[in-house]
């Protein structure tokens, strides 16, 4: 596991959903994750602040490049 991964389990699930669905659209992700679009937007703001980037795609790229999306297990893979 990468020690430098700043993503909480909830933020990890959001970023993983972005990768799987190939989108950062809050409405699509909210539907997939059973959350409200407002919650998704708030979580994205947390991600952008944590990663010190200004767009969702940059955050996703960093998470992929750093291997953060493969370092944690959600328990939903069964």
mmCIF file of the N, C-alpha and C atoms, coordinates in Angstrom:
data_MODEL
# 
_entry.id   MODEL 
# 
loop_
_atom_site.group_PDB 
_atom_site.id 
_atom_site.type_symbol 
_atom_site.label_atom_id 
_atom_site.label_alt_id 
_atom_site.label_comp_id 
_atom_site.label_asym_id 
_atom_site.label_entity_id 
_atom_site.label_seq_id 
_atom_site.pdbx_PDB_ins_code 
_atom_site.Cartn_x 
_atom_site.Cartn_y 
_atom_site.Cartn_z 
_atom_site.occupancy 
_atom_site.B_iso_or_equiv 
_atom_site.pdbx_formal_charge 
_atom_site.auth_seq_id 
_atom_site.auth_comp_id 
_atom_site.auth_asym_id 
_atom_site.auth_atom_id 
_atom_site.pdbx_PDB_model_num 
ATOM 1   N N  . UNK A 1 1  ? 0.842   -1.190  0.000   1.00 0.00 ? 1  UNK A N  1 
ATOM 2   C CA . UNK A 1 1  ? 0.000   0.000   0.000   1.00 0.00 ? 1  UNK A CA 1 
ATOM 3   C C  . UNK A 1 1  ? 0.873   1.234   0.000   1.00 0.00 ? 1  UNK A C  1 
ATOM 4   N N  . UNK A 1 2  ? 0.493   2.249   -0.751  1.00 0.00 ? 2  UNK A N  1 
ATOM 5   C CA . UNK A 1 2  ? 1.238   3.493   -0.827  1.00 0.00 ? 2  UNK A CA 1 
ATOM 6   C C  . UNK A 1 2  ? 0.928   4.355   0.385   1.00 0.00 ? 2  UNK A C  1 
ATOM 7   N N  . UNK A 1 3  ? 1.946   4.617   1.216   1.00 0.00 ? 3  UNK A N  1 
ATOM 8   C CA . UNK A 1 3  ? 1.761   5.410   2.431   1.00 0.00 ? 3  UNK A CA 1 
ATOM 9   C C  . UNK A 1 3  ? 1.317   6.838   2.114   1.00 0.00 ? 3  UNK A C  1 
ATOM 10  N N  . UNK A 1 4  ? 1.696   7.361   0.979   1.00 0.00 ? 4  UNK A N  1 
ATOM 11  C CA . UNK A 1 4  ? 1.395   8.745   0.622   1.00 0.00 ? 4  UNK A CA 1 
ATOM 12  C C  . UNK A 1 4  ? -0.003  8.943   0.049   1.00 0.00 ? 4  UNK A C  1 
ATOM 13  N N  . UNK A 1 5  ? -0.821  7.924   0.052   1.00 0.00 ? 5  UNK A N  1 
ATOM 14  C CA . UNK A 1 5  ? -2.178  8.019   -0.481  1.00 0.00 ? 5  UNK A CA 1 
ATOM 15  C C  . UNK A 1 5  ? -3.056  8.810   0.493   1.00 0.00 ? 5  UNK A C  1 
ATOM 16  N N  . UNK A 1 6  ? -3.520  10.012  0.084   1.00 0.00 ? 6  UNK A N  1 
ATOM 17  C CA . UNK A 1 6  ? -4.333  10.834  0.977   1.00 0.00 ? 6  UNK A CA 1 
ATOM 18  C C  . UNK A 1 6  ? -5.825  10.514  0.932   1.00 0.00 ? 6  UNK A C  1 
ATOM 19  N N  . UNK A 1 7  ? -6.231  9.566   0.096   1.00 0.00 ? 7  UNK A N  1 
ATOM 20  C CA . UNK A 1 7  ? -7.652  9.313   -0.104  1.00 0.00 ? 7  UNK A CA 1 
ATOM 21  C C  . UNK A 1 7  ? -8.265  8.501   1.035   1.00 0.00 ? 7  UNK A C  1 
ATOM 22  N N  . UNK A 1 8  ? -9.364  9.013   1.574   1.00 0.00 ? 8  UNK A N  1 
ATOM 23  C CA . UNK A 1 8  ? -10.140 8.257   2.554   1.00 0.00 ? 8  UNK A CA 1 
ATOM 24  C C  . UNK A 1 8  ? -10.887 7.156   1.796   1.00 0.00 ? 8  UNK A C  1 
ATOM 25  N N  . UNK A 1 9  ? -11.453 6.175   2.488   1.00 0.00 ? 9  UNK A N  1 
ATOM 26  C CA . UNK A 1 9  ? -12.216 5.133   1.773   1.00 0.00 ? 9  UNK A CA 1 
ATOM 27  C C  . UNK A 1 9  ? -13.340 5.706   0.889   1.00 0.00 ? 9  UNK A C  1 
ATOM 28  N N  . UNK A 1 10 ? -14.041 6.729   1.364   1.00 0.00 ? 10 UNK A N  1 
ATOM 29  C CA . UNK A 1 10 ? -15.134 7.318   0.566   1.00 0.00 ? 10 UNK A CA 1 
ATOM 30  C C  . UNK A 1 10 ? -14.586 8.013   -0.680  1.00 0.00 ? 10 UNK A C  1 
ATOM 31  N N  . UNK A 1 11 ? -13.482 8.730   -0.533  1.00 0.00 ? 11 UNK A N  1 
ATOM 32  C CA . UNK A 1 11 ? -12.889 9.413   -1.681  1.00 0.00 ? 11 UNK A CA 1 
ATOM 33  C C  . UNK A 1 11 ? -12.285 8.410   -2.655  1.00 0.00 ? 11 UNK A C  1 
ATOM 34  N N  . UNK A 1 12 ? -11.725 7.339   -2.111  1.00 0.00 ? 12 UNK A N  1 
ATOM 35  C CA . UNK A 1 12 ? -11.200 6.265   -2.954  1.00 0.00 ? 12 UNK A CA 1 
ATOM 36  C C  . UNK A 1 12 ? -12.313 5.671   -3.814  1.00 0.00 ? 12 UNK A C  1 
ATOM 37  N N  . UNK A 1 13 ? -13.460 5.385   -3.205  1.00 0.00 ? 13 UNK A N  1 
ATOM 38  C CA . UNK A 1 13 ? -14.588 4.821   -3.950  1.00 0.00 ? 13 UNK A CA 1 
ATOM 39  C C  . UNK A 1 13 ? -15.043 5.761   -5.061  1.00 0.00 ? 13 UNK A C  1 
ATOM 40  N N  . UNK A 1 14 ? -15.047 7.051   -4.774  1.00 0.00 ? 14 UNK A N  1 
ATOM 41  C CA . UNK A 1 14 ? -15.433 8.032   -5.786  1.00 0.00 ? 14 UNK A CA 1 
ATOM 42  C C  . UNK A 1 14 ? -14.437 8.028   -6.942  1.00 0.00 ? 14 UNK A C  1 
ATOM 43  N N  . UNK A 1 15 ? -13.155 8.057   -6.639  1.00 0.00 ? 15 UNK A N  1 
ATOM 44  C CA . UNK A 1 15 ? -12.144 8.069   -7.697  1.00 0.00 ? 15 UNK A CA 1 
ATOM 45  C C  . UNK A 1 15 ? -12.162 6.769   -8.497  1.00 0.00 ? 15 UNK A C  1 
ATOM 46  N N  . UNK A 1 16 ? -12.372 5.652   -7.817  1.00 0.00 ? 16 UNK A N  1 
ATOM 47  C CA . UNK A 1 16 ? -12.458 4.374   -8.510  1.00 0.00 ? 16 UNK A CA 1 
ATOM 48  C C  . UNK A 1 16 ? -13.669 4.343   -9.449  1.00 0.00 ? 16 UNK A C  1 
ATOM 49  N N  . UNK A 1 17 ? -14.791 4.897   -8.991  1.00 0.00 ? 17 UNK A N  1 
ATOM 50  C CA . UNK A 1 17 ? -15.986 4.974   -9.844  1.00 0.00 ? 17 UNK A CA 1 
ATOM 51  C C  . UNK A 1 17 ? -15.711 5.848   -11.063 1.00 0.00 ? 17 UNK A C  1 
ATOM 52  N N  . UNK A 1 18 ? -14.974 6.937   -10.883 1.00 0.00 ? 18 UNK A N  1 
ATOM 53  C CA . UNK A 1 18 ? -14.596 7.788   -12.026 1.00 0.00 ? 18 UNK A CA 1 
ATOM 54  C C  . UNK A 1 18 ? -13.811 6.987   -13.047 1.00 0.00 ? 18 UNK A C  1 
ATOM 55  N N  . UNK A 1 19 ? -12.883 6.196   -12.551 1.00 0.00 ? 19 UNK A N  1 
ATOM 56  C CA . UNK A 1 19 ? -12.042 5.396   -13.429 1.00 0.00 ? 19 UNK A CA 1 
ATOM 57  C C  . UNK A 1 19 ? -12.863 4.331   -14.154 1.00 0.00 ? 19 UNK A C  1 
ATOM 58  N N  . UNK A 1 20 ? -13.724 3.651   -13.436 1.00 0.00 ? 20 UNK A N  1 
ATOM 59  C CA . UNK A 1 20 ? -14.525 2.572   -14.025 1.00 0.00 ? 20 UNK A CA 1 
ATOM 60  C C  . UNK A 1 20 ? -15.532 3.108   -15.031 1.00 0.00 ? 20 UNK A C  1 
ATOM 61  N N  . UNK A 1 21 ? -16.232 4.183   -14.645 1.00 0.00 ? 21 UNK A N  1 
ATOM 62  C CA . UNK A 1 21 ? -17.276 4.743   -15.508 1.00 0.00 ? 21 UNK A CA 1 
ATOM 63  C C  . UNK A 1 21 ? -16.734 5.708   -16.556 1.00 0.00 ? 21 UNK A C  1 
ATOM 64  N N  . UNK A 1 22 ? -15.460 6.068   -16.416 1.00 0.00 ? 22 UNK A N  1 
ATOM 65  C CA . UNK A 1 22 ? -14.801 7.000   -17.340 1.00 0.00 ? 22 UNK A CA 1 
ATOM 66  C C  . UNK A 1 22 ? -15.540 8.339   -17.413 1.00 0.00 ? 22 UNK A C  1 
ATOM 67  N N  . UNK A 1 23 ? -15.880 8.860   -16.226 1.00 0.00 ? 23 UNK A N  1 
ATOM 68  C CA . UNK A 1 23 ? -16.538 10.162  -16.155 1.00 0.00 ? 23 UNK A CA 1 
ATOM 69  C C  . UNK A 1 23 ? -16.261 10.803  -14.809 1.00 0.00 ? 23 UNK A C  1 
ATOM 70  N N  . UNK A 1 24 ? -16.412 12.119  -14.760 1.00 0.00 ? 24 UNK A N  1 
ATOM 71  C CA . UNK A 1 24 ? -16.370 12.837  -13.487 1.00 0.00 ? 24 UNK A CA 1 
ATOM 72  C C  . UNK A 1 24 ? -17.687 13.583  -13.286 1.00 0.00 ? 24 UNK A C  1 
ATOM 73  N N  . UNK A 1 25 ? -18.700 13.224  -14.023 1.00 0.00 ? 25 UNK A N  1 
ATOM 74  C CA . UNK A 1 25 ? -20.012 13.864  -13.928 1.00 0.00 ? 25 UNK A CA 1 
ATOM 75  C C  . UNK A 1 25 ? -20.685 13.502  -12.595 1.00 0.00 ? 25 UNK A C  1 
ATOM 76  N N  . UNK A 1 26 ? -21.015 14.509  -11.816 1.00 0.00 ? 26 UNK A N  1 
ATOM 77  C CA . UNK A 1 26 ? -21.570 14.299  -10.476 1.00 0.00 ? 26 UNK A CA 1 
ATOM 78  C C  . UNK A 1 26 ? -22.891 13.528  -10.492 1.00 0.00 ? 26 UNK A C  1 
ATOM 79  N N  . UNK A 1 27 ? -23.743 13.785  -11.460 1.00 0.00 ? 27 UNK A N  1 
ATOM 80  C CA . UNK A 1 27 ? -25.039 13.089  -11.504 1.00 0.00 ? 27 UNK A CA 1 
ATOM 81  C C  . UNK A 1 27 ? -24.878 11.606  -11.798 1.00 0.00 ? 27 UNK A C  1 
ATOM 82  N N  . UNK A 1 28 ? -24.007 11.285  -12.734 1.00 0.00 ? 28 UNK A N  1 
ATOM 83  C CA . UNK A 1 28 ? -23.773 9.884   -13.084 1.00 0.00 ? 28 UNK A CA 1 
ATOM 84  C C  . UNK A 1 28 ? -23.130 9.154   -11.913 1.00 0.00 ? 28 UNK A C  1 
ATOM 85  N N  . UNK A 1 29 ? -22.121 9.768   -11.313 1.00 0.00 ? 29 UNK A N  1 
ATOM 86  C CA . UNK A 1 29 ? -21.432 9.148   -10.183 1.00 0.00 ? 29 UNK A CA 1 
ATOM 87  C C  . UNK A 1 29 ? -22.350 9.005   -8.974  1.00 0.00 ? 29 UNK A C  1 
ATOM 88  N N  . UNK A 1 30 ? -23.191 10.005  -8.731  1.00 0.00 ? 30 UNK A N  1 
ATOM 89  C CA . UNK A 1 30 ? -24.126 9.949   -7.606  1.00 0.00 ? 30 UNK A CA 1 
ATOM 90  C C  . UNK A 1 30 ? -25.084 8.777   -7.762  1.00 0.00 ? 30 UNK A C  1 
ATOM 91  N N  . UNK A 1 31 ? -25.576 8.592   -8.962  1.00 0.00 ? 31 UNK A N  1 
ATOM 92  C CA . UNK A 1 31 ? -26.482 7.483   -9.219  1.00 0.00 ? 31 UNK A CA 1 
ATOM 93  C C  . UNK A 1 31 ? -25.775 6.144   -8.992  1.00 0.00 ? 31 UNK A C  1 
ATOM 94  N N  . UNK A 1 32 ? -24.562 6.030   -9.490  1.00 0.00 ? 32 UNK A N  1 
ATOM 95  C CA . UNK A 1 32 ? -23.793 4.792   -9.356  1.00 0.00 ? 32 UNK A CA 1 
ATOM 96  C C  . UNK A 1 32 ? -23.448 4.484   -7.897  1.00 0.00 ? 32 UNK A C  1 
ATOM 97  N N  . UNK A 1 33 ? -23.128 5.512   -7.126  1.00 0.00 ? 33 UNK A N  1 
ATOM 98  C CA . UNK A 1 33 ? -22.682 5.333   -5.739  1.00 0.00 ? 33 UNK A CA 1 
ATOM 99  C C  . UNK A 1 33 ? -23.804 5.489   -4.707  1.00 0.00 ? 33 UNK A C  1 
ATOM 100 N N  . UNK A 1 34 ? -25.023 5.710   -5.190  1.00 0.00 ? 34 UNK A N  1 
ATOM 101 C CA . UNK A 1 34 ? -26.175 5.915   -4.306  1.00 0.00 ? 34 UNK A CA 1 
ATOM 102 C C  . UNK A 1 34 ? -25.960 7.069   -3.326  1.00 0.00 ? 34 UNK A C  1 
ATOM 103 N N  . UNK A 1 35 ? -25.462 8.177   -3.854  1.00 0.00 ? 35 UNK A N  1 
ATOM 104 C CA . UNK A 1 35 ? -25.253 9.400   -3.083  1.00 0.00 ? 35 UNK A CA 1 
ATOM 105 C C  . UNK A 1 35 ? -25.894 10.544  -3.852  1.00 0.00 ? 35 UNK A C  1 
ATOM 106 N N  . UNK A 1 36 ? -25.998 11.701  -3.215  1.00 0.00 ? 36 UNK A N  1 
ATOM 107 C CA . UNK A 1 36 ? -26.555 12.855  -3.903  1.00 0.00 ? 36 UNK A CA 1 
ATOM 108 C C  . UNK A 1 36 ? -25.456 13.532  -4.731  1.00 0.00 ? 36 UNK A C  1 
ATOM 109 N N  . UNK A 1 37 ? -25.839 14.209  -5.819  1.00 0.00 ? 37 UNK A N  1 
ATOM 110 C CA . UNK A 1 37 ? -24.846 14.961  -6.597  1.00 0.00 ? 37 UNK A CA 1 
ATOM 111 C C  . UNK A 1 37 ? -24.115 16.007  -5.747  1.00 0.00 ? 37 UNK A C  1 
ATOM 112 N N  . UNK A 1 38 ? -24.803 16.579  -4.775  1.00 0.00 ? 38 UNK A N  1 
ATOM 113 C CA . UNK A 1 38 ? -24.160 17.562  -3.894  1.00 0.00 ? 38 UNK A CA 1 
ATOM 114 C C  . UNK A 1 38 ? -23.042 16.911  -3.087  1.00 0.00 ? 38 UNK A C  1 
ATOM 115 N N  . UNK A 1 39 ? -23.275 15.709  -2.594  1.00 0.00 ? 39 UNK A N  1 
ATOM 116 C CA . UNK A 1 39 ? -22.244 14.982  -1.852  1.00 0.00 ? 39 UNK A CA 1 
ATOM 117 C C  . UNK A 1 39 ? -21.048 14.705  -2.748  1.00 0.00 ? 39 UNK A C  1 
ATOM 118 N N  . UNK A 1 40 ? -21.305 14.309  -3.970  1.00 0.00 ? 40 UNK A N  1 
ATOM 119 C CA . UNK A 1 40 ? -20.223 14.026  -4.919  1.00 0.00 ? 40 UNK A CA 1 
ATOM 120 C C  . UNK A 1 40 ? -19.412 15.292  -5.175  1.00 0.00 ? 40 UNK A C  1 
ATOM 121 N N  . UNK A 1 41 ? -20.080 16.411  -5.395  1.00 0.00 ? 41 UNK A N  1 
ATOM 122 C CA . UNK A 1 41 ? -19.359 17.676  -5.623  1.00 0.00 ? 41 UNK A CA 1 
ATOM 123 C C  . UNK A 1 41 ? -18.510 18.059  -4.408  1.00 0.00 ? 41 UNK A C  1 
ATOM 124 N N  . UNK A 1 42 ? -19.055 17.859  -3.210  1.00 0.00 ? 42 UNK A N  1 
ATOM 125 C CA . UNK A 1 42 ? -18.309 18.161  -1.985  1.00 0.00 ? 42 UNK A CA 1 
ATOM 126 C C  . UNK A 1 42 ? -17.083 17.263  -1.868  1.00 0.00 ? 42 UNK A C  1 
ATOM 127 N N  . UNK A 1 43 ? -17.253 15.989  -2.167  1.00 0.00 ? 43 UNK A N  1 
ATOM 128 C CA . UNK A 1 43 ? -16.124 15.063  -2.112  1.00 0.00 ? 43 UNK A CA 1 
ATOM 129 C C  . UNK A 1 43 ? -15.058 15.432  -3.133  1.00 0.00 ? 43 UNK A C  1 
ATOM 130 N N  . UNK A 1 44 ? -15.481 15.864  -4.321  1.00 0.00 ? 44 UNK A N  1 
ATOM 131 C CA . UNK A 1 44 ? -14.504 16.316  -5.314  1.00 0.00 ? 44 UNK A CA 1 
ATOM 132 C C  . UNK A 1 44 ? -13.740 17.534  -4.810  1.00 0.00 ? 44 UNK A C  1 
ATOM 133 N N  . UNK A 1 45 ? -14.419 18.451  -4.140  1.00 0.00 ? 45 UNK A N  1 
ATOM 134 C CA . UNK A 1 45 ? -13.720 19.613  -3.586  1.00 0.00 ? 45 UNK A CA 1 
ATOM 135 C C  . UNK A 1 45 ? -12.672 19.169  -2.563  1.00 0.00 ? 45 UNK A C  1 
ATOM 136 N N  . UNK A 1 46 ? -12.998 18.193  -1.748  1.00 0.00 ? 46 UNK A N  1 
ATOM 137 C CA . UNK A 1 46 ? -12.027 17.656  -0.784  1.00 0.00 ? 46 UNK A CA 1 
ATOM 138 C C  . UNK A 1 46 ? -10.833 17.046  -1.508  1.00 0.00 ? 46 UNK A C  1 
ATOM 139 N N  . UNK A 1 47 ? -11.100 16.306  -2.573  1.00 0.00 ? 47 UNK A N  1 
ATOM 140 C CA . UNK A 1 47 ? -10.027 15.681  -3.350  1.00 0.00 ? 47 UNK A CA 1 
ATOM 141 C C  . UNK A 1 47 ? -9.125  16.747  -3.965  1.00 0.00 ? 47 UNK A C  1 
ATOM 142 N N  . UNK A 1 48 ? -9.718  17.761  -4.573  1.00 0.00 ? 48 UNK A N  1 
ATOM 143 C CA . UNK A 1 48 ? -8.930  18.812  -5.219  1.00 0.00 ? 48 UNK A CA 1 
ATOM 144 C C  . UNK A 1 48 ? -8.048  19.531  -4.214  1.00 0.00 ? 48 UNK A C  1 
ATOM 145 N N  . UNK A 1 49 ? -8.582  19.777  -3.021  1.00 0.00 ? 49 UNK A N  1 
ATOM 146 C CA . UNK A 1 49 ? -7.804  20.430  -1.970  1.00 0.00 ? 49 UNK A CA 1 
ATOM 147 C C  . UNK A 1 49 ? -6.677  19.526  -1.485  1.00 0.00 ? 49 UNK A C  1 
ATOM 148 N N  . UNK A 1 50 ? -6.993  18.263  -1.236  1.00 0.00 ? 50 UNK A N  1 
ATOM 149 C CA . UNK A 1 50 ? -5.977  17.307  -0.770  1.00 0.00 ? 50 UNK A CA 1 
ATOM 150 C C  . UNK A 1 50 ? -4.829  17.164  -1.758  1.00 0.00 ? 50 UNK A C  1 
ATOM 151 N N  . UNK A 1 51 ? -5.179  17.140  -3.034  1.00 0.00 ? 51 UNK A N  1 
ATOM 152 C CA . UNK A 1 51 ? -4.178  16.879  -4.064  1.00 0.00 ? 51 UNK A CA 1 
ATOM 153 C C  . UNK A 1 51 ? -3.584  18.152  -4.647  1.00 0.00 ? 51 UNK A C  1 
ATOM 154 N N  . UNK A 1 52 ? -4.118  19.293  -4.236  1.00 0.00 ? 52 UNK A N  1 
ATOM 155 C CA . UNK A 1 52 ? -3.641  20.592  -4.706  1.00 0.00 ? 52 UNK A CA 1 
ATOM 156 C C  . UNK A 1 52 ? -3.667  20.700  -6.230  1.00 0.00 ? 52 UNK A C  1 
ATOM 157 N N  . UNK A 1 53 ? -4.815  20.324  -6.799  1.00 0.00 ? 53 UNK A N  1 
ATOM 158 C CA . UNK A 1 53 ? -5.042  20.454  -8.242  1.00 0.00 ? 53 UNK A CA 1 
ATOM 159 C C  . UNK A 1 53 ? -6.331  21.240  -8.458  1.00 0.00 ? 53 UNK A C  1 
ATOM 160 N N  . UNK A 1 54 ? -6.557  21.643  -9.690  1.00 0.00 ? 54 UNK A N  1 
ATOM 161 C CA . UNK A 1 54 ? -7.697  22.509  -9.971  1.00 0.00 ? 54 UNK A CA 1 
ATOM 162 C C  . UNK A 1 54 ? -8.779  21.872  -10.838 1.00 0.00 ? 54 UNK A C  1 
ATOM 163 N N  . UNK A 1 55 ? -8.586  20.619  -11.223 1.00 0.00 ? 55 UNK A N  1 
ATOM 164 C CA . UNK A 1 55 ? -9.651  19.972  -11.986 1.00 0.00 ? 55 UNK A CA 1 
ATOM 165 C C  . UNK A 1 55 ? -9.716  18.482  -11.656 1.00 0.00 ? 55 UNK A C  1 
ATOM 166 N N  . UNK A 1 56 ? -10.881 17.927  -11.851 1.00 0.00 ? 56 UNK A N  1 
ATOM 167 C CA . UNK A 1 56 ? -11.144 16.525  -11.516 1.00 0.00 ? 56 UNK A CA 1 
ATOM 168 C C  . UNK A 1 56 ? -10.279 15.570  -12.323 1.00 0.00 ? 56 UNK A C  1 
ATOM 169 N N  . UNK A 1 57 ? -10.080 15.893  -13.607 1.00 0.00 ? 57 UNK A N  1 
ATOM 170 C CA . UNK A 1 57 ? -9.284  15.008  -14.450 1.00 0.00 ? 57 UNK A CA 1 
ATOM 171 C C  . UNK A 1 57 ? -7.831  14.960  -14.001 1.00 0.00 ? 57 UNK A C  1 
ATOM 172 N N  . UNK A 1 58 ? -7.296  16.082  -13.544 1.00 0.00 ? 58 UNK A N  1 
ATOM 173 C CA . UNK A 1 58 ? -5.924  16.113  -13.030 1.00 0.00 ? 58 UNK A CA 1 
ATOM 174 C C  . UNK A 1 58 ? -5.820  15.243  -11.780 1.00 0.00 ? 58 UNK A C  1 
ATOM 175 N N  . UNK A 1 59 ? -6.815  15.313  -10.913 1.00 0.00 ? 59 UNK A N  1 
ATOM 176 C CA . UNK A 1 59 ? -6.823  14.497  -9.700  1.00 0.00 ? 59 UNK A CA 1 
ATOM 177 C C  . UNK A 1 59 ? -6.874  13.012  -10.052 1.00 0.00 ? 59 UNK A C  1 
ATOM 178 N N  . UNK A 1 60 ? -7.717  12.653  -11.005 1.00 0.00 ? 60 UNK A N  1 
ATOM 179 C CA . UNK A 1 60 ? -7.827  11.261  -11.423 1.00 0.00 ? 60 UNK A CA 1 
ATOM 180 C C  . UNK A 1 60 ? -6.514  10.774  -12.029 1.00 0.00 ? 60 UNK A C  1 
ATOM 181 N N  . UNK A 1 61 ? -5.888  11.596  -12.828 1.00 0.00 ? 61 UNK A N  1 
ATOM 182 C CA . UNK A 1 61 ? -4.609  11.246  -13.457 1.00 0.00 ? 61 UNK A CA 1 
ATOM 183 C C  . UNK A 1 61 ? -3.540  10.995  -12.395 1.00 0.00 ? 61 UNK A C  1 
ATOM 184 N N  . UNK A 1 62 ? -3.462  11.875  -11.401 1.00 0.00 ? 62 UNK A N  1 
ATOM 185 C CA . UNK A 1 62 ? -2.483  11.699  -10.328 1.00 0.00 ? 62 UNK A CA 1 
ATOM 186 C C  . UNK A 1 62 ? -2.754  10.404  -9.562  1.00 0.00 ? 62 UNK A C  1 
ATOM 187 N N  . UNK A 1 63 ? -4.017  10.160  -9.220  1.00 0.00 ? 63 UNK A N  1 
ATOM 188 C CA . UNK A 1 63 ? -4.371  8.947   -8.475  1.00 0.00 ? 63 UNK A CA 1 
ATOM 189 C C  . UNK A 1 63 ? -3.996  7.695   -9.258  1.00 0.00 ? 63 UNK A C  1 
ATOM 190 N N  . UNK A 1 64 ? -4.234  7.714   -10.568 1.00 0.00 ? 64 UNK A N  1 
ATOM 191 C CA . UNK A 1 64 ? -3.868  6.570   -11.409 1.00 0.00 ? 64 UNK A CA 1 
ATOM 192 C C  . UNK A 1 64 ? -2.353  6.420   -11.480 1.00 0.00 ? 64 UNK A C  1 
ATOM 193 N N  . UNK A 1 65 ? -1.647  7.527   -11.724 1.00 0.00 ? 65 UNK A N  1 
ATOM 194 C CA . UNK A 1 65 ? -0.189  7.484   -11.870 1.00 0.00 ? 65 UNK A CA 1 
ATOM 195 C C  . UNK A 1 65 ? 0.500   7.030   -10.581 1.00 0.00 ? 65 UNK A C  1 
ATOM 196 N N  . UNK A 1 66 ? -0.047  7.430   -9.443  1.00 0.00 ? 66 UNK A N  1 
ATOM 197 C CA . UNK A 1 66 ? 0.546   7.082   -8.147  1.00 0.00 ? 66 UNK A CA 1 
ATOM 198 C C  . UNK A 1 66 ? 0.148   5.684   -7.672  1.00 0.00 ? 66 UNK A C  1 
ATOM 199 N N  . UNK A 1 67 ? -0.790  5.048   -8.383  1.00 0.00 ? 67 UNK A N  1 
ATOM 200 C CA . UNK A 1 67 ? -1.225  3.707   -8.008  1.00 0.00 ? 67 UNK A CA 1 
ATOM 201 C C  . UNK A 1 67 ? -2.196  3.682   -6.843  1.00 0.00 ? 67 UNK A C  1 
ATOM 202 N N  . UNK A 1 68 ? -2.776  4.802   -6.505  1.00 0.00 ? 68 UNK A N  1 
ATOM 203 C CA . UNK A 1 68 ? -3.674  4.897   -5.355  1.00 0.00 ? 68 UNK A CA 1 
ATOM 204 C C  . UNK A 1 68 ? -4.981  4.151   -5.569  1.00 0.00 ? 68 UNK A C  1 
ATOM 205 N N  . UNK A 1 69 ? -5.378  3.946   -6.800  1.00 0.00 ? 69 UNK A N  1 
ATOM 206 C CA . UNK A 1 69 ? -6.657  3.295   -7.062  1.00 0.00 ? 69 UNK A CA 1 
ATOM 207 C C  . UNK A 1 69 ? -6.553  1.775   -7.012  1.00 0.00 ? 69 UNK A C  1 
ATOM 208 N N  . UNK A 1 70 ? -5.376  1.278   -6.785  1.00 0.00 ? 70 UNK A N  1 
ATOM 209 C CA . UNK A 1 70 ? -5.181  -0.165  -6.661  1.00 0.00 ? 70 UNK A CA 1 
ATOM 210 C C  . UNK A 1 70 ? -4.638  -0.545  -5.296  1.00 0.00 ? 70 UNK A C  1 
ATOM 211 N N  . UNK A 1 71 ? -4.365  0.441   -4.440  1.00 0.00 ? 71 UNK A N  1 
ATOM 212 C CA . UNK A 1 71 ? -3.703  0.197   -3.159  1.00 0.00 ? 71 UNK A CA 1 
ATOM 213 C C  . UNK A 1 71 ? -4.666  -0.202  -2.065  1.00 0.00 ? 71 UNK A C  1 
ATOM 214 N N  . UNK A 1 72 ? -5.955  0.162   -2.179  1.00 0.00 ? 72 UNK A N  1 
ATOM 215 C CA . UNK A 1 72 ? -6.925  -0.112  -1.133  1.00 0.00 ? 72 UNK A CA 1 
ATOM 216 C C  . UNK A 1 72 ? -7.949  -1.112  -1.621  1.00 0.00 ? 72 UNK A C  1 
ATOM 217 N N  . UNK A 1 73 ? -8.571  -1.809  -0.703  1.00 0.00 ? 73 UNK A N  1 
ATOM 218 C CA . UNK A 1 73 ? -9.655  -2.735  -1.005  1.00 0.00 ? 73 UNK A CA 1 
ATOM 219 C C  . UNK A 1 73 ? -10.933 -2.197  -0.377  1.00 0.00 ? 73 UNK A C  1 
ATOM 220 N N  . UNK A 1 74 ? -12.032 -2.221  -1.130  1.00 0.00 ? 74 UNK A N  1 
ATOM 221 C CA . UNK A 1 74 ? -13.294 -1.699  -0.617  1.00 0.00 ? 74 UNK A CA 1 
ATOM 222 C C  . UNK A 1 74 ? -14.162 -2.785  -0.033  1.00 0.00 ? 74 UNK A C  1 
ATOM 223 N N  . UNK A 1 75 ? -13.891 -4.036  -0.341  1.00 0.00 ? 75 UNK A N  1 
ATOM 224 C CA . UNK A 1 75 ? -14.724 -5.119  0.142   1.00 0.00 ? 75 UNK A CA 1 
ATOM 225 C C  . UNK A 1 75 ? -15.967 -5.342  -0.705  1.00 0.00 ? 75 UNK A C  1 
ATOM 226 N N  . UNK A 1 76 ? -16.081 -4.607  -1.812  1.00 0.00 ? 76 UNK A N  1 
ATOM 227 C CA . UNK A 1 76 ? -17.250 -4.717  -2.689  1.00 0.00 ? 76 UNK A CA 1 
ATOM 228 C C  . UNK A 1 76 ? -16.935 -5.500  -3.946  1.00 0.00 ? 76 UNK A C  1 
ATOM 229 N N  . UNK A 1 77 ? -15.762 -6.113  -4.004  1.00 0.00 ? 77 UNK A N  1 
ATOM 230 C CA . UNK A 1 77 ? -15.341 -6.815  -5.217  1.00 0.00 ? 77 UNK A CA 1 
ATOM 231 C C  . UNK A 1 77 ? -15.874 -8.230  -5.305  1.00 0.00 ? 77 UNK A C  1 
ATOM 232 N N  . UNK A 1 78 ? -16.574 -8.699  -4.294  1.00 0.00 ? 78 UNK A N  1 
ATOM 233 C CA . UNK A 1 78 ? -17.044 -10.080 -4.286  1.00 0.00 ? 78 UNK A CA 1 
ATOM 234 C C  . UNK A 1 78 ? -18.312 -10.257 -5.057  1.00 0.00 ? 78 UNK A C  1 
# 
